[in-house]
């Protein structure tokens, strides 16, 4: 079966689906698109939350939709907020900290996240 060549997503609907997933399973991340070359998801952390993620085997781009936090990548710390776009190369240790406002982040993995 052929995959659709165009798909559109609504961020508020994705946030509602991610919140429902977290309520049911505790998951912080909702994957909403997967192709061999790319996967996309929505990652949300509440104020004061710990970010449990570790390094990935794929390159990654974060686009912060809302909220404020710090992102540490390979020991380099920087503030992020609405409009921040950050590239993280595969295998680099990284995590969000000091989440002061509900952090909502679009995440793009290339190739598709393996785990």
Buried (B, 14 or more C-beta within 10 A) or exposed (E): EEEEEEEEEEEEEBBEBBEEBBEEEEEBBBBBEBEEEBBBBBBBBEEEBEBEBEBBEBBBBBBBBBBBBBBBBEEEEEEBEEEBEBEBEEEBEBBBEEBEBBBBBBBBBBBBBEE
